Amino acid sequence: MGKLISALTMKCPRCGEGELYDKSTLIPKAGMFSMNTHCSECGLKYEKEIGFFYGAMYISYMLNIALFVTATVGYYLFFEDKVDGTWYILGYLLLTFLLIRWIYRMSRSIWLMFFVNYDPDKKEIIK
């Protein structure tokens, strides 16, 4: 359960304490997608090899599909006869644009969770 909570809170998947990202805020600014290279608590190197996080695109795709299905079902159940479909599409695009940073970060966090064992007692020396 520790790995899942670490992934959802965007913490180190091994110790559950170190931050994955430089800033925990989701307010857009320069470097908003920058990720720490190592865990500040246990020293885990996050990127195992060059291109390691390309696989996170699949997680991002799944999160986007889940958002789309949820928004579409919600539209047809509650708003179809009240709101024109064009407004639904524009609203969905705005929602996706607003959540892109969270989706990007969450997909990397979940992807990393699959490859690192939860072991809060293990420490590494950062080189």
C-alpha positions, 0 to 999 in steps of 0.5 A: 500500500505504501507504493500506491500512496507514494505514487498518488502523493507524488513522493519517492516510491522507495521511501515515501518521503522525498518529493519527485518534483521541485515544487509541489504547487500546480501553478504554471511557471517556468520549469513546471515539468522539472523533476528532481534527479534524486530523492532527498531522503533515500538518494534513489535516482529517479530516471533509471536510463535515458528515455526511461519515462517514455513509458509514462506516456501510456499512463498519461494516455490512460488517465486522459481516456479515463477523464474523457469517458468520465466527462462524456458520461457525465455530459450525457447523463446530466447536461445533454438537454441543457448544454449544446455539444459544442460547449461540452467539447470546449469545456472538456478541452479547457479541463484537459488544458488545466489538468495537463500538468497534474496528468503529466506528473501523475503519469510519471509517478505511477510509471516509476512506482512499477519499477521501484520496490518500497523499502523505506529503510534503504539509503543510497549515496548520491554521486 
